[in-house]
Amino acid sequence: MAFDEVLFPTNISKGSSGGPNWNTDIVTVNSGHEARNQNWADPIHRYNAAFGVRTQSDLETLITFFLARQGMARAFRFKDWTDYSAANEVLVLTGAPTAQLIKTYTNGGQSYVRNITKPIASPAMTMRRAASSFTDFTVDTATGIITLTVPDITKTITGITAADPGVVTTDGAHGFSNGEFIWLHSVLGMTEVNNKLQTIANVTSTTFEIEDTSAFTAYSSAGTAEQYIQPAGDALDWSGDFDVPTRFDTDSLPATWEAFEVNTPDDISIIEVRDIA
């Protein structure tokens, strides 16, 4: 999918209408009872930018932006002025060095978790670990994926057995515990374990068990075992602003001449986009 990391003109989006849309089928029987089927796990946001065009200059800006995006062909960022910021939003951690930015909406005992894929670079987002400022991270503003840059524990691997389960040996006491999640990388020979999250068991001071490695390539040398914030460990939260990934939902840009220097587009539909998995 062609995506241009450019922002739809904010002076126009500020006057636009729109918001989230769900897709639900409702069947009502003769008794008046109904069954509801939620077809989408996530809503799709829709907007009409026509309401934000107020001057001839706005229209010219919109036409230029529309032509550069080639109608529906190229997606872009859109600022939803009704919902564009997050404050102390707790992330879902897996023990891996990466996590997806999210925003959680809770009401009446129900929650909806939204993936935030287009955080903005300026003003910069901030993070806290256990409510204290946290700076050991980077963020991909094109995906909303954060990467933790400093593990809590780093140990050098000196051996991995080809067995079920595989046994990893480190160059000294590692400090890991049973049931923790450990990230392995840079292993030579047994490359199948690289960049994988392992739940470890039968821990000793210098060894721990991982997955079945009996069919893997023999271990040669090197490798690193890292421990990052655990799922049941410190809370990691973020604050910042974000955009919505969108595209035009039309290949035409009709406008009506109303008066001197006043031209109004009839309908400029914009729709949220999602990558095809």
N, C-alpha and C positions, 0 to 999 in steps of 0.2 A: 504494500500500500504506500503510495507516494504521500509523504507527510513533510510539509514545510514548517520548520520551527519559527514561524512568524505569528504575530498576534493580530487578530482582527482589530480594526481601529476602535480604541476604547471609547472615544467620544460618541461613536455610533452604538456600540454594544450597551453603553450605559442607558440608552433609551429603548432598548429592545425588550420584547416580552418573551416569556418562555420559562421552562423549568423541566423537572423530571416527568417522564411518562412511563407507566407500567403497561403490561399487556396481560389482561385477565379475561378468561372466558367464564361467563355466568350462564348456568342452565336453571331455569325456573320451571318447576313441575306444576301440575294442576292445583295442588294443595297450597301453592304459594311458597313452599320451601324452595331453597336454591342451593346449588352446588357451585363453588368457585374454584377455578383452576388457574393458578399463577403460571403463566407460560415462560416468563423471564426471571432469572435469578437476580438481574440488575435492571434498573430503569434505563431508558435512553433519554437524554436531555434534548429538547427541541426548542428552537428560538425563532422569532421573526424579527429580523434586523430592520425591516422597513420603518418601524416606529422610531428608530433612532436617527433617521435622516431628516435633518431640519433645514439645511441650507444647500445651495448649489455646490459649495465646496465639499460638503459631506457626500453629496451624490458623486462628484468627480472622484473623491477618495475611494468610495465604494466600488465604482466602475473599474478603477485601476486595480484594486485588490481582487475583484472578481475575475478580471481578465488574466491576471498573473496566476491565479489558482486554476485557470482553465475550467471554470464552472465546477462541476462535481468531481473533477479528476484528482485534485490535490487537496489534502486535508490541512488543517491549520489550528492554531490555538484561539480560544474564545474565552473572554473573561465574563463569567456569570456574576453580575454585580449583586445578586441575591445570595450567593453562596460561593465565596472564593478564598476563605481562610480557615486555618485549623489552629487550635490552641491546646497545647499539652495533650495531643492525641497519642495514646499508648499503642505501640507497635506490637505485632504478633511475632515473637521470636522463636526460632527453631533450633538454635545452637549453631547455625551456619553464620558465615561472616556477612551475609546479605539479608535484607528484609525489604518488603514492599511498604511504601508509605500508604496509610489508610486514614479515613475519617469515619468515626462511628456515630450514628444517629440513634438515640435511645429515647423511647417514650412508652409509658404504660407497660413496662416490663418486656417490650419488644425492641430489638436492635437491628439496624441495617448497617453493614460494614461496606464502605465504598473504597475501592482502590483509587489512589491519587497518582496518576501517571504523568502529570505535567506540572510539577512544582516550578515556581519561578526562581530565577537566579538572584534577582534583586527586587526587594530587600531579601537578603539571604535567610534561609531557614535556620532555625536553632534546634538543638536537641538537649535533653536532660536525661541523666542516668540516676535513678533513685532520687529524683528531684534536684539534683545538682548539675550544673552546666557540664556538657559533654561535647568535646570537639574532635574526638578520634574517629572521624567518619568522612566519607565523601558521598555526594548524591549525584545521580544521573538525572538531569532535568528533562531528558527525553523519555524516561521510563518510570521515574519515581522510585527507582531501586537505590537503597542506601547500602554502602559497603563500610563495615567496621574495619578500620585500618590498624588497630593495635589489639591483638588478642590478650586475654587475661593470662594465659599460660602458653608458652611455646617450648616444645621439646624436639630435639633431633632424633630421628628414627635410625636405628642401627640394624634392624632386621625385622622381617615379616615372614612367618612360615606359610607355606602353601598347604593349608589344612582346613578342616571344618570343625570349629571356627579357626580363622587365622589368628595368630598371636603376634602382636607388635611389641618390639623391644625398643626402649629408648636409652639414650646415653647416660641417664642418671635418673634419680627419683623424679617422677613427673607431677605428682600431686593430684592426679585424676581420681575419680570415684566411680563405683559401679552405677550404671544407668545414665551416666552423663553422655552428652553428645560432643564428639570430637571431630574436627575437620582435618583431613589428611591431604597433603599435596606435595609435589616435587619429588615423588618417589621414582627411582630409576629401576627398570626391569618390570616390576609389578605395577605397571602404570594404570591398571584397572581400578586401583583404589584412589587414584588422584582426584582431587576436587570433589570429594564425596563426604557426606556426613555419616558418621558411624556412631551407633549406640554401643558403648563398651560394657564389658562384663568381666568377671573373674580377675579383678584388678590386683596386681601386686605393686610393689614400689617402683618397678622398672618395666612392667609388662601389662598388657591388657588385650582382651579378645575383641575381635571385630566380626565381620561377616564371613561367610564361607569363601575362602580364597583357593580352594583345592584345584580349581580349573584355571586359575590365573597364571600369567607368566611369572617365572621365578624372580624373586626379589634380587636386585643387583646391589644397589647402594642408595644412600641418601634418603631424603624425605623429611617432612616436618609434620608434627602433630600439634594442632592448635585448639585451644579452648576459648570460645567466645561466650558472651552472655547467654546463660542457659534459659530455657523456656520458663522455668519456675524461679529464675533468679531476679536480679534487679529489673525494675520497670524502666523501659526506655521510651521516651515520648518526644514528639516533635511539634514545632509551631512554625507556621509560615503561610504563604499565599500560593494559590494554584490556579491553573487554567483548565478548561475542558477541551479535549481533542475533538474537533468537529470538521465538517465539510459543508459546502452548500448542498442543499437538497433540491437544486434546480440547475439546469444548464442554460437558462435564459434569465435576463435581467430586465423585465418590463418596467417602464417608468411612465408617469403621467405628468404632462406639462400643465401646471395650474396657474401660474402667474409669473411675472418678471422675476427671474432668479429663484423661482420655487419649482422644483421638480420632485415628485414623490414616487419612489418605486412602489409598485402595487403589493408585492409580497416577496420577501427575501427569506426563504426558509433555510435554516441552518440546523443540522442534526449531528448529535454525538456519534463518533465512530469508535469501533472496536476492531482490533486486529483479528484476523482469522487464525485460530490456533492450528 
